[in-house]
Amino acid sequence: MIIVYESKTGFTKKYAQMLADRTKFRCLNVKEILKSNSDEDVIFLGWLKAGEIQGLSKLRKRNIRIKAVCVTGLARIAEPSPEAVIERNNIKNIPFFYLRGGCLPVNELKGIDKIMMKMFVKMLKSRKNKDEELIESINHIENGYDGVEEKNLEPVLKWLEDKA
Ligand SMILES: Cc1cc2nc3c(=O)[nH]c(=O)nc-3n(C[C@H](O)[C@H](O)[C@H](O)COP(=O)(O)O)c2cc1C
């Protein structure tokens, strides 16, 4: 088994490296695995961008055997919902784990990501009834947030243990 990740701002990479430390599996990013001739089974970690798991389609095009998909995102649970993420990314038959990631302050993002997040936070701010979770999301996007915690990997480690 090998760990493969796609990460733009480093939060997913942190989880991938933590998982590699715990399992002693090799850890490569998507570019590296595509350059290699590895035909090992893969635990994939990718980040969510508007509900789409980044990096996954690149592995699929190469018929890489993906045994589990771990997804990082900003919200407490996968947004818009775990079911919608599974459906949209066509991973119904693959074990799925959501790991809370993090974000840089929106002003430190670049290009299209910055534009998208600015629009998203504006939309959140325009909502009339703001609950505690919504206020938290606005705060995280504007000021940055790091939700990466080793304990979030426990379900992944348990799945690996159970299948060993
Ligand atoms: C343009 C953009 C769109 C995003 N869309 C989502 C989303 O749909 N759901 C979610 O939970 N998080 C979303 N996020 C948050 C990222 O998935 C989260 O910050 C992730 O942990 C970043 O991983 P990375 O540091 O490895 O790149 C989005 C972030 C950006 C910049």
The ligand as a MOL file (V3000), in Angstrom:
LIG
                    3D

  0  0  0     0  0            999 V3000
M  V30 BEGIN CTAB
M  V30 COUNTS 31 33 0 0 0
M  V30 BEGIN ATOM
M  V30 1 C -11.6170 27.5080 -4.0250 0
M  V30 2 C -11.8510 26.6390 -2.8240 0
M  V30 3 C -12.9970 25.8460 -2.7640 0
M  V30 4 C -13.2320 25.0410 -1.6450 0
M  V30 5 N -14.3540 24.2550 -1.6000 0
M  V30 6 C -14.6010 23.5050 -0.4780 0
M  V30 7 C -15.7550 22.6700 -0.3950 0
M  V30 8 O -16.5370 22.5440 -1.3230 0
M  V30 9 N -15.9730 21.9980 0.7660 0
M  V30 10 C -15.1180 22.0840 1.8290 0
M  V30 11 O -15.3850 21.4700 2.8750 0
M  V30 12 N -13.9830 22.8020 1.7580 0
M  V30 13 C -13.7180 23.5230 0.6400 0
M  V30 14 N -12.5670 24.2660 0.5530 0
M  V30 15 C -11.6040 24.1950 1.6460 0
M  V30 16 C -10.4410 23.2320 1.3260 0
M  V30 17 O -10.9200 21.9890 0.8960 0
M  V30 18 C -9.5940 23.0400 2.5710 0
M  V30 19 O -9.0790 24.2770 2.8800 0
M  V30 20 C -8.5050 21.9860 2.3670 0
M  V30 21 O -8.1480 21.4550 3.6290 0
M  V30 22 C -7.2860 22.5300 1.6790 0
M  V30 23 O -6.3420 21.4960 1.4930 0
M  V30 24 P -4.8300 21.7630 1.0680 0
M  V30 25 O -4.2270 22.7010 2.1010 0
M  V30 26 O -4.1900 20.4280 1.1070 0
M  V30 27 O -4.8090 22.3720 -0.2950 0
M  V30 28 C -12.3030 25.0450 -0.5550 0
M  V30 29 C -11.1440 25.8510 -0.6450 0
M  V30 30 C -10.9180 26.6340 -1.7510 0
M  V30 31 C -9.6560 27.4830 -1.8020 0
M  V30 END ATOM
M  V30 BEGIN BOND
M  V30 1 1 1 2
M  V30 2 1 2 3
M  V30 3 2 2 30
M  V30 4 2 3 4
M  V30 5 1 4 5
M  V30 6 1 4 28
M  V30 7 2 5 6
M  V30 8 1 6 7
M  V30 9 1 6 13
M  V30 10 2 7 8
M  V30 11 1 7 9
M  V30 12 1 9 10
M  V30 13 2 10 11
M  V30 14 1 10 12
M  V30 15 2 12 13
M  V30 16 1 13 14
M  V30 17 1 14 15
M  V30 18 1 14 28
M  V30 19 1 15 16
M  V30 20 1 16 17
M  V30 21 1 16 18
M  V30 22 1 18 19
M  V30 23 1 18 20
M  V30 24 1 20 21
M  V30 25 1 20 22
M  V30 26 1 22 23
M  V30 27 1 23 24
M  V30 28 2 24 25
M  V30 29 1 24 26
M  V30 30 1 24 27
M  V30 31 2 28 29
M  V30 32 1 29 30
M  V30 33 1 30 31
M  V30 END BOND
M  V30 END CTAB
M  END
